[in-house]
Amino acid sequence: MSYRFTATLLALICCFCQPDSRAQSAAPVPALKDNARFPIGVALNVGNEPGDMADIRESATLINSQFNSIVAENGMKMRFLHPAIDTYDFAAADALADYASTHGMILHGHTLIWHHDYQLPVWMKNYQGDWQAMLREHIQQICRHFAGKVKSWDVVNEAIDNKHPKQYRATLFLEKLGPAYIEQAFIAAHEADPAAVLYYNDFNIESKSDKLQFMLDMVDDFQRRHIPLHGIGFQMHVSIDSPDIAQIKTALQAVAARGLQVRISELDVSLNQQQKAASLDPARAQLQKTRYRDIVSTYLQSVPPAQRGGITFWGLLDKDSWLLDNKPYPDWPLLFDDKGQAKPAYFGVLEGLKESQ
Protein backbone atom coordinates (compact mmCIF):
# COMPACT_ATOMS: atom_id res chain seq x y z
CA MET A 1 0.00 0.00 0.00
CA SER A 2 1.51 3.39 -0.94
CA TYR A 3 0.80 6.72 0.73
CA ARG A 4 1.65 10.07 -0.84
CA PHE A 5 2.81 12.54 1.77
CA THR A 6 4.56 15.26 -0.20
CA ALA A 7 5.63 18.85 0.21
CA THR A 8 2.01 19.68 -0.57
CA LEU A 9 1.20 19.05 3.08
CA LEU A 10 3.66 21.66 4.32
CA ALA A 11 2.41 24.14 1.76
CA LEU A 12 -1.18 23.62 2.82
CA ILE A 13 -0.39 24.06 6.50
CA CYS A 14 1.52 27.26 5.75
CA CYS A 15 -1.47 28.60 3.83
CA PHE A 16 -3.68 27.99 6.84
CA CYS A 17 -1.37 30.06 9.03
CA GLN A 18 -1.34 33.21 6.91
CA PRO A 19 -3.22 36.33 8.04
CA ASP A 20 -6.76 36.98 6.90
CA SER A 21 -6.98 40.36 5.18
CA ARG A 22 -10.55 39.99 3.97
CA ALA A 23 -12.17 38.94 7.26
CA GLN A 24 -10.16 41.48 9.26
CA SER A 25 -11.85 44.28 7.36
CA ALA A 26 -15.33 42.97 8.21
CA ALA A 27 -17.21 44.48 11.15
CA PRO A 28 -16.87 42.21 14.22
CA VAL A 29 -19.97 40.28 15.22
CA PRO A 30 -20.67 37.88 18.10
CA ALA A 31 -19.25 34.40 17.62
CA LEU A 32 -21.87 31.78 16.81
CA LYS A 33 -19.78 29.11 18.52
CA ASP A 34 -19.89 31.08 21.79
CA ASN A 35 -23.69 31.08 21.75
CA ALA A 36 -24.18 27.33 21.40
CA ARG A 37 -23.47 24.33 23.61
CA PHE A 38 -22.96 22.08 20.61
CA PRO A 39 -20.68 22.22 17.55
CA ILE A 40 -21.20 25.03 15.06
CA GLY A 41 -19.53 24.03 11.83
CA VAL A 42 -18.72 25.14 8.31
CA ALA A 43 -17.90 23.22 5.14
CA LEU A 44 -14.61 24.22 3.51
CA ASN A 45 -13.94 23.41 -0.12
CA VAL A 46 -10.38 22.21 0.37
CA GLY A 47 -8.19 19.47 -1.01
CA ASN A 48 -9.49 19.09 -4.55
CA GLU A 49 -8.35 22.25 -6.39
CA PRO A 50 -4.95 24.01 -6.40
CA GLY A 51 -6.45 27.36 -5.33
CA ASP A 52 -8.39 26.05 -2.36
CA MET A 53 -5.77 26.92 0.23
CA ALA A 54 -5.62 30.55 -0.90
CA ASP A 55 -9.35 30.85 -0.27
CA ILE A 56 -8.98 29.39 3.22
CA ARG A 57 -6.06 31.71 3.98
CA GLU A 58 -8.18 34.74 3.09
CA SER A 59 -11.02 33.61 5.34
CA ALA A 60 -9.10 32.10 8.27
CA THR A 61 -9.99 34.83 10.79
CA LEU A 62 -13.68 34.56 10.01
CA ILE A 63 -13.59 30.75 10.20
CA ASN A 64 -11.67 30.72 13.47
CA SER A 65 -13.83 33.36 15.14
CA GLN A 66 -17.22 31.89 14.27
CA PHE A 67 -16.89 28.10 14.13
CA ASN A 68 -15.56 25.24 16.25
CA SER A 69 -16.17 22.45 13.74
CA ILE A 70 -15.08 22.01 10.11
CA VAL A 71 -15.72 19.53 7.33
CA ALA A 72 -14.25 19.18 3.85
CA GLU A 73 -16.95 19.78 1.26
CA ASN A 74 -15.25 17.46 -1.23
CA GLY A 75 -11.66 16.72 -0.27
CA MET A 76 -12.35 13.70 1.97
CA LYS A 77 -14.61 11.90 -0.48
CA MET A 78 -13.64 8.61 -2.06
CA ARG A 79 -11.71 9.62 -5.17
CA PHE A 80 -9.63 12.19 -3.31
CA LEU A 81 -8.52 9.89 -0.48
CA HIS A 82 -8.29 6.65 -2.50
CA PRO A 83 -7.41 7.61 -6.09
CA ALA A 84 -5.93 4.23 -7.08
CA ILE A 85 -6.51 0.74 -5.80
CA ASP A 86 -3.16 0.62 -3.99
CA THR A 87 -2.80 4.34 -3.26
CA TYR A 88 -4.22 6.52 -0.50
CA ASP A 89 -3.54 10.25 -0.65
CA PHE A 90 -4.01 11.89 2.75
CA ALA A 91 -1.90 15.02 2.26
CA ALA A 92 -4.66 17.63 1.92
CA ALA A 93 -6.93 15.96 4.48
CA ASP A 94 -4.06 15.75 6.95
CA ALA A 95 -3.49 19.48 6.53
CA LEU A 96 -7.15 20.07 7.36
CA ALA A 97 -6.88 17.76 10.39
CA ASP A 98 -3.79 19.64 11.59
CA TYR A 99 -5.61 22.93 11.14
CA ALA A 100 -8.55 21.66 13.20
CA SER A 101 -6.23 20.45 15.95
CA THR A 102 -4.21 23.68 16.01
CA HIS A 103 -7.35 25.79 16.39
CA GLY A 104 -9.21 23.51 18.80
CA MET A 105 -11.84 22.53 16.24
CA ILE A 106 -13.73 19.31 15.64
CA LEU A 107 -13.12 17.65 12.27
CA HIS A 108 -16.09 15.78 10.82
CA GLY A 109 -15.34 13.28 8.04
CA HIS A 110 -17.43 13.42 4.86
CA THR A 111 -17.90 10.79 3.45
CA LEU A 112 -16.74 7.16 3.39
CA ILE A 113 -19.34 5.82 0.94
CA TRP A 114 -21.18 7.90 -1.67
CA HIS A 115 -22.51 6.84 -5.04
CA HIS A 116 -22.08 10.03 -7.09
CA ASP A 117 -20.20 9.39 -10.32
CA TYR A 118 -17.88 12.41 -10.12
CA GLN A 119 -16.35 11.28 -6.84
CA LEU A 120 -16.10 7.53 -7.49
CA PRO A 121 -12.52 6.63 -8.41
CA VAL A 122 -12.22 5.10 -11.87
CA TRP A 123 -10.56 1.99 -10.53
CA MET A 124 -13.53 1.30 -8.27
CA LYS A 125 -16.02 1.62 -11.12
CA ASN A 126 -14.09 -1.10 -12.96
CA TYR A 127 -13.31 -3.33 -9.97
CA GLN A 128 -13.90 -7.04 -10.58
CA GLY A 129 -12.77 -8.60 -7.30
CA ASP A 130 -14.31 -9.19 -3.87
CA TRP A 131 -16.40 -6.06 -3.34
CA GLN A 132 -17.14 -6.65 0.32
CA ALA A 133 -13.46 -7.08 1.15
CA MET A 134 -12.49 -4.10 -1.00
CA LEU A 135 -14.96 -1.70 0.62
CA ARG A 136 -14.04 -2.94 4.07
CA GLU A 137 -10.37 -2.26 3.33
CA HIS A 138 -11.21 1.18 1.92
CA ILE A 139 -13.19 2.17 5.01
CA GLN A 140 -10.80 0.77 7.56
CA GLN A 141 -7.65 2.21 6.03
CA ILE A 142 -9.22 5.67 6.11
CA CYS A 143 -10.77 5.38 9.57
CA ARG A 144 -7.58 4.03 11.11
CA HIS A 145 -5.52 6.80 9.55
CA PHE A 146 -7.77 9.51 10.99
CA ALA A 147 -8.51 7.83 14.34
CA GLY A 148 -8.16 10.44 17.05
CA LYS A 149 -8.29 13.25 14.46
CA VAL A 150 -11.79 12.83 13.02
CA LYS A 151 -14.47 12.84 15.72
CA SER A 152 -17.35 11.70 13.53
CA TRP A 153 -18.01 10.33 10.04
CA ASP A 154 -20.74 10.36 7.46
CA VAL A 155 -20.29 6.66 6.81
CA VAL A 156 -22.91 6.32 4.07
CA ASN A 157 -24.34 9.27 2.17
CA GLU A 158 -27.66 9.40 0.27
CA ALA A 159 -28.40 5.67 0.00
CA ILE A 160 -32.19 6.12 -0.31
CA ASP A 161 -33.77 6.85 -3.69
CA ASN A 162 -35.14 10.38 -3.72
CA LYS A 163 -37.59 9.84 -6.60
CA HIS A 164 -38.79 6.48 -5.30
CA PRO A 165 -38.15 6.94 -1.58
CA LYS A 166 -39.53 3.59 -0.47
CA GLN A 167 -36.44 1.85 -1.81
CA TYR A 168 -32.69 2.13 -1.80
CA ARG A 169 -31.00 4.13 -4.53
CA ALA A 170 -29.72 2.09 -7.48
CA THR A 171 -25.96 2.49 -7.07
CA LEU A 172 -22.84 0.55 -7.89
CA PHE A 173 -22.69 -0.52 -4.24
CA LEU A 174 -26.26 -1.79 -4.24
CA GLU A 175 -25.63 -3.64 -7.51
CA LYS A 176 -22.55 -5.39 -6.15
CA LEU A 177 -23.55 -6.09 -2.55
CA GLY A 178 -27.26 -5.41 -2.12
CA PRO A 179 -28.49 -3.24 0.77
CA ALA A 180 -26.16 -5.08 3.15
CA TYR A 181 -23.37 -2.75 2.04
CA ILE A 182 -24.81 -0.08 4.34
CA GLU A 183 -24.60 -2.06 7.56
CA GLN A 184 -21.27 -3.56 6.49
CA ALA A 185 -19.89 -0.03 6.13
CA PHE A 186 -20.93 0.93 9.65
CA ILE A 187 -19.52 -2.27 11.12
CA ALA A 188 -16.19 -1.77 9.33
CA ALA A 189 -15.91 1.86 10.42
CA HIS A 190 -16.69 1.05 14.04
CA GLU A 191 -14.13 -1.75 14.13
CA ALA A 192 -11.46 0.59 12.74
CA ASP A 193 -12.23 3.50 15.08
CA PRO A 194 -14.52 2.58 17.98
CA ALA A 195 -14.43 6.15 19.32
CA ALA A 196 -15.84 7.79 16.18
CA VAL A 197 -19.50 8.82 16.05
CA LEU A 198 -21.01 7.29 12.91
CA TYR A 199 -23.77 8.98 10.90
CA TYR A 200 -26.07 8.17 8.04
CA ASN A 201 -26.47 11.40 6.02
CA ASP A 202 -29.22 12.30 3.51
CA PHE A 203 -31.31 15.09 2.01
CA ASN A 204 -35.08 15.65 1.92
CA ILE A 205 -35.63 13.42 4.94
CA GLU A 206 -37.11 16.49 6.63
CA SER A 207 -39.50 17.16 3.73
CA LYS A 208 -40.54 13.77 2.30
CA SER A 209 -42.46 11.73 4.84
CA ASP A 210 -42.10 8.46 2.91
CA LYS A 211 -38.34 8.92 2.60
CA LEU A 212 -38.14 9.70 6.31
CA GLN A 213 -40.15 6.60 7.16
CA PHE A 214 -38.00 4.36 4.97
CA MET A 215 -34.92 5.70 6.75
CA LEU A 216 -36.52 5.23 10.17
CA ASP A 217 -37.33 1.63 9.27
CA MET A 218 -33.65 1.13 8.43
CA VAL A 219 -32.67 2.74 11.73
CA ASP A 220 -35.07 0.55 13.70
CA ASP A 221 -33.71 -2.56 12.00
CA PHE A 222 -30.13 -1.54 12.72
CA GLN A 223 -30.90 -0.82 16.35
CA ARG A 224 -32.61 -4.20 16.79
CA ARG A 225 -29.51 -5.92 15.39
CA HIS A 226 -27.01 -3.65 17.18
CA ILE A 227 -25.48 -2.23 14.02
CA PRO A 228 -23.24 0.68 15.17
CA LEU A 229 -25.22 3.58 13.71
CA HIS A 230 -24.98 6.48 16.15
CA GLY A 231 -26.65 9.40 14.42
CA ILE A 232 -28.50 10.91 11.47
CA GLY A 233 -27.38 13.88 9.44
CA PHE A 234 -30.14 16.05 8.00
CA GLN A 235 -28.52 17.87 5.08
CA MET A 236 -31.21 20.57 5.18
CA HIS A 237 -30.72 22.20 1.77
CA VAL A 238 -33.94 24.23 1.95
CA SER A 239 -35.54 27.34 0.50
CA ILE A 240 -37.14 30.29 2.29
CA ASP A 241 -40.60 28.71 2.09
CA SER A 242 -40.13 24.94 1.83
CA PRO A 243 -40.38 22.60 3.62
CA ASP A 244 -42.80 23.71 6.29
CA ILE A 245 -41.20 24.18 9.68
CA ALA A 246 -43.68 21.69 11.17
CA GLN A 247 -42.33 18.99 8.83
CA ILE A 248 -38.80 19.74 9.96
CA LYS A 249 -39.83 19.51 13.60
CA THR A 250 -41.60 16.18 13.09
CA ALA A 251 -38.57 14.67 11.36
CA LEU A 252 -36.08 15.86 13.97
CA GLN A 253 -38.26 14.59 16.79
CA ALA A 254 -38.69 11.19 15.14
CA VAL A 255 -34.94 10.64 15.01
CA ALA A 256 -34.34 12.07 18.47
CA ALA A 257 -36.98 9.70 19.88
CA ARG A 258 -34.74 6.80 18.86
CA GLY A 259 -31.92 8.07 21.03
CA LEU A 260 -29.63 8.96 18.14
CA GLN A 261 -27.37 11.94 17.66
CA VAL A 262 -28.97 14.50 15.35
CA ARG A 263 -26.96 16.81 13.09
CA ILE A 264 -28.08 19.47 10.68
CA SER A 265 -25.19 18.62 8.43
CA GLU A 266 -25.27 20.81 5.28
CA LEU A 267 -27.52 23.77 6.02
CA ASP A 268 -28.19 26.47 3.46
CA VAL A 269 -31.29 28.48 2.54
CA SER A 270 -31.77 29.19 -1.16
CA LEU A 271 -33.34 32.52 -2.12
CA ASN A 272 -33.58 32.25 -5.89
CA GLN A 273 -34.96 28.86 -6.85
CA GLN A 274 -37.40 30.57 -9.21
CA GLN A 275 -34.42 32.26 -10.93
CA LYS A 276 -36.16 35.66 -10.97
CA ALA A 277 -33.89 37.77 -8.75
CA ALA A 278 -30.78 39.50 -10.08
CA SER A 279 -29.63 40.73 -6.67
CA LEU A 280 -30.36 40.23 -2.99
CA ASP A 281 -32.94 42.79 -1.88
CA PRO A 282 -33.62 43.67 1.79
CA ALA A 283 -37.04 42.02 1.87
CA ARG A 284 -35.71 38.64 0.76
CA ALA A 285 -32.76 38.97 3.10
CA GLN A 286 -35.21 39.37 5.99
CA LEU A 287 -37.16 36.31 4.88
CA GLN A 288 -33.92 34.34 4.89
CA LYS A 289 -33.09 35.65 8.36
CA THR A 290 -36.44 34.44 9.66
CA ARG A 291 -35.99 31.07 8.00
CA TYR A 292 -32.58 30.50 9.55
CA ARG A 293 -33.85 31.59 12.97
CA ASP A 294 -36.80 29.21 12.80
CA ILE A 295 -34.69 26.23 11.72
CA VAL A 296 -32.14 26.75 14.50
CA SER A 297 -34.86 27.31 17.08
CA THR A 298 -36.73 24.19 15.94
CA TYR A 299 -33.56 22.11 16.19
CA LEU A 300 -33.05 23.22 19.78
CA GLN A 301 -36.68 22.63 20.68
CA SER A 302 -36.77 19.17 19.07
CA VAL A 303 -33.44 17.60 20.01
CA PRO A 304 -32.40 17.04 23.64
CA PRO A 305 -29.05 18.62 24.57
CA ALA A 306 -27.19 15.31 24.89
CA GLN A 307 -28.23 14.34 21.34
CA ARG A 308 -27.24 17.55 19.54
CA GLY A 309 -24.50 16.59 17.12
CA GLY A 310 -24.37 20.16 15.89
CA ILE A 311 -25.25 22.43 12.98
CA THR A 312 -22.94 22.80 9.99
CA PHE A 313 -23.41 25.42 7.26
CA TRP A 314 -22.54 24.21 3.77
CA GLY A 315 -20.10 26.93 2.85
CA LEU A 316 -18.72 30.15 4.28
CA LEU A 317 -19.38 32.95 1.76
CA ASP A 318 -22.27 33.16 -0.68
CA LYS A 319 -19.91 32.91 -3.64
CA ASP A 320 -18.56 29.60 -2.29
CA SER A 321 -21.93 27.83 -2.37
CA TRP A 322 -22.33 24.61 -4.31
CA LEU A 323 -25.73 25.96 -5.42
CA LEU A 324 -23.89 28.24 -7.84
CA ASP A 325 -22.05 25.41 -9.58
CA ASN A 326 -22.88 25.47 -13.29
CA LYS A 327 -25.89 27.74 -12.67
CA PRO A 328 -26.60 30.77 -14.91
CA TYR A 329 -28.46 32.63 -12.15
CA PRO A 330 -27.30 33.96 -8.75
CA ASP A 331 -28.19 32.88 -5.24
CA TRP A 332 -27.22 33.98 -1.73
CA PRO A 333 -27.81 30.96 0.51
CA LEU A 334 -25.24 31.39 3.29
CA LEU A 335 -24.57 33.57 6.35
CA PHE A 336 -21.82 35.81 4.97
CA ASP A 337 -21.67 37.81 1.75
CA ASP A 338 -18.84 37.65 -0.77
CA LYS A 339 -16.75 40.09 1.30
CA GLY A 340 -17.17 38.20 4.57
CA GLN A 341 -19.76 40.58 6.00
CA ALA A 342 -22.48 39.07 8.17
CA LYS A 343 -25.87 39.09 6.44
CA PRO A 344 -29.26 39.23 8.18
CA ALA A 345 -29.19 35.41 7.89
CA TYR A 346 -26.30 35.34 10.34
CA PHE A 347 -28.29 37.34 12.88
CA GLY A 348 -31.23 34.99 12.37
CA VAL A 349 -29.03 32.08 13.44
CA LEU A 350 -27.79 34.08 16.41
CA GLU A 351 -31.35 34.89 17.45
CA GLY A 352 -32.37 31.25 17.15
CA LEU A 353 -29.49 30.19 19.38
CA LYS A 354 -30.21 32.83 22.01
CA GLU A 355 -33.98 32.35 22.06
CA SER A 356 -33.66 28.65 22.86
CA GLN A 357 -30.95 28.70 25.54
Residue pairs with C-beta under 8 A, 6 or more apart in sequence:
1 86
1 87
1 88
1 141
2 86
2 87
2 88
3 87
3 88
3 89
3 90
4 87
4 88
4 89
4 90
4 91
5 90
5 91
5 94
6 91
8 91
8 92
8 95
9 91
9 92
9 94
9 95
11 53
12 46
12 53
12 91
12 92
12 95
12 96
13 95
13 98
13 99
15 53
15 54
15 56
15 57
16 53
16 56
16 57
16 60
16 95
16 98
16 99
16 102
18 57
18 60
19 60
19 61
20 57
20 58
20 59
20 60
20 61
20 62
21 58
22 58
22 59
22 62
22 339
22 340
23 58
23 59
23 60
23 61
23 62
23 63
23 65
23 340
24 61
25 339
25 340
26 62
26 336
26 339
26 340
26 341
26 342
27 341
27 342
28 65
29 342
29 346
29 347
29 350
30 350
31 65
31 66
32 40
32 66
32 67
32 346
32 349
32 350
32 353
33 40
33 66
33 67
33 68
35 350
35 353
35 354
35 357
36 311
36 353
37 305
37 308
38 305
38 308
38 309
38 310
38 311
39 68
39 69
39 106
39 309
39 310
39 311
39 312
40 66
40 67
40 68
40 69
40 310
40 311
40 312
41 67
41 68
41 69
41 70
41 71
41 106
41 108
41 310
41 311
41 312
41 313
42 63
42 66
42 67
42 69
42 70
42 71
42 312
42 313
42 315
42 316
43 70
43 71
43 72
43 73
43 110
43 266
43 312
43 313
43 314
43 315
43 316
44 52
44 56
44 63
44 70
44 71
44 72
44 73
44 96
44 316
45 52
45 55
45 72
45 73
45 74
45 75
45 315
45 320
46 52
46 53
46 56
46 72
46 73
46 75
46 92
46 95
46 96
47 72
47 74
47 75
47 76
47 80
47 92
47 93
47 95
47 96
48 74
48 75
48 80
48 92
52 75
52 92
53 95
55 320
56 63
59 316
59 317
59 340
62 316
62 336
62 340
63 70
63 316
64 103
67 105
68 104
68 105
68 106
69 105
69 106
69 107
69 108
69 310
69 312
70 96
70 99
70 100
70 105
70 106
70 107
70 108
71 107
71 108
71 109
71 110
71 312
72 93
72 96
72 110
73 110
73 314
73 315
73 322
74 80
74 119
75 92
75 93
75 96
76 93
76 96
76 109
76 110
76 111
77 110
77 111
77 114
77 119
78 112
78 113
78 114
78 119
78 120
78 121
78 124
78 138
79 118
79 119
79 120
79 121
80 89
80 92
80 93
80 119
81 88
81 89
81 90
81 93
81 142
82 88
82 89
82 121
82 124
82 138
82 141
82 142
83 89
83 121
84 121
84 123
85 123
85 124
85 127
88 141
88 142
88 145
90 145
93 146
96 107
97 107
97 146
97 149
97 150
99 105
100 106
100 107
100 149
101 107
101 149
106 151
106 152
106 310
107 146
107 149
107 150
107 151
108 150
108 151
108 152
108 153
108 154
108 312
109 142
109 146
109 150
109 152
109 153
109 154
109 196
110 153
110 154
110 157
110 201
110 265
111 153
111 154
111 155
111 156
111 157
111 201
112 138
112 139
112 142
112 143
112 153
112 154
112 155
112 156
112 185
112 189
113 135
113 139
113 155
113 156
113 157
113 159
113 173
113 181
113 185
114 156
114 157
114 158
115 157
115 158
115 159
115 169
115 171
115 172
115 173
116 158
120 172
124 134
124 172
125 172
127 134
131 173
131 176
131 177
132 177
132 181
132 184
135 173
135 177
135 181
135 184
135 185
135 188
136 184
136 188
139 155
139 185
139 188
139 189
139 192
140 188
140 189
140 191
140 192
142 192
143 150
143 153
143 188
143 189
143 192
143 193
143 196
144 192
144 193
146 193
147 192
147 193
147 195
147 196
148 195
150 193
150 196
151 196
151 197
152 196
152 197
152 198
152 199
152 231
152 309
153 189
153 196
153 197
153 198
153 199
154 199
154 200
154 201
154 233
154 265
155 185
155 186
155 189
155 198
155 199
155 200
155 229
156 181
156 182
156 185
156 186
156 200
156 201
157 201
157 202
158 169
158 201
158 202
158 203
159 168
159 169
159 171
159 173
159 174
159 182
159 200
159 202
160 167
160 168
160 169
160 202
160 205
160 211
160 214
160 215
160 218
161 167
161 168
161 169
161 170
162 169
162 203
162 204
162 208
162 211
165 204
165 208
165 210
165 211
165 214
166 210
166 214
167 214
168 174
168 179
168 182
173 181
174 181
177 184
182 200
182 218
183 222
183 225
183 227
186 198
186 222
186 227
186 228
186 229
187 227
187 228
189 196
189 198
189 228
190 196
190 198
190 228
197 230
197 231
197 261
197 309
198 228
198 229
198 230
198 231
199 229
199 230
199 231
199 232
199 233
199 261
199 263
199 265
199 309
200 215
200 218
200 219
200 229
200 231
200 232
200 233
201 232
201 233
201 235
201 263
201 265
201 266
202 211
202 215
202 232
202 233
202 234
202 235
203 235
203 236
203 237
203 266
204 211
204 235
205 211
205 212
205 215
205 232
205 234
205 251
206 212
206 234
206 236
206 238
206 243
206 247
206 248
206 251
206 252
207 238
207 242
207 243
207 247
207 248
207 251
209 247
212 251
212 254
215 232
216 254
216 255
216 258
219 229
219 232
219 255
219 258
219 260
220 258
221 227
222 229
223 229
223 258
229 260
230 260
230 261
231 260
231 261
231 262
231 263
231 309
232 255
232 260
232 261
232 262
232 263
233 263
233 264
233 265
233 266
233 309
234 251
234 252
234 255
234 262
234 263
234 264
234 265
235 265
235 266
235 267
235 314
236 248
236 264
236 265
236 266
236 267
236 268
236 295
237 266
237 267
237 268
237 270
237 314
237 323
238 267
238 268
238 269
238 270
238 291
238 295
239 269
239 270
239 271
239 273
240 269
240 270
240 271
240 284
240 287
240 288
240 291
241 291
245 294
245 295
245 298
248 295
248 298
249 298
249 301
249 302
252 262
252 298
252 299
252 302
252 303
253 302
255 262
256 262
256 302
256 303
256 304
256 307
259 307
260 307
261 307
261 308
261 309
262 299
262 302
262 303
262 307
262 308
262 309
263 309
263 310
263 311
263 312
264 295
264 299
264 310
264 311
264 312
265 312
266 312
266 314
267 295
267 311
267 312
267 313
267 314
268 313
268 314
268 315
268 321
268 323
268 333
268 334
269 288
269 291
269 292
269 295
269 333
269 345
270 323
270 331
270 333
271 277
271 280
271 284
271 287
271 288
271 331
271 332
271 333
272 329
272 330
272 331
272 332
275 329
277 284
277 330
278 330
279 330
280 332
285 332
285 343
285 344
285 345
286 344
288 332
288 343
288 344
288 345
288 348
289 343
289 344
289 345
289 347
289 348
290 348
291 348
292 335
292 345
292 348
292 349
292 352
293 348
293 349
293 351
293 352
293 355
294 352
295 352
296 311
296 348
296 349
296 352
296 353
296 356
297 352
297 355
297 356
299 308
299 311
299 352
300 308
300 352
300 353
300 356
301 356
313 334
313 335
314 321
314 322
314 334
315 321
315 322
315 333
315 334
316 334
316 336
317 334
317 336
317 337
317 338
317 339
317 340
318 331
318 332
318 333
318 334
318 336
318 337
318 338
318 343
319 338
320 334
321 331
321 333
321 334
323 331
323 333
324 330
324 331
332 343
334 343
334 345
335 342
335 343
335 345
335 346
335 349
336 342
336 343
336 346
337 343
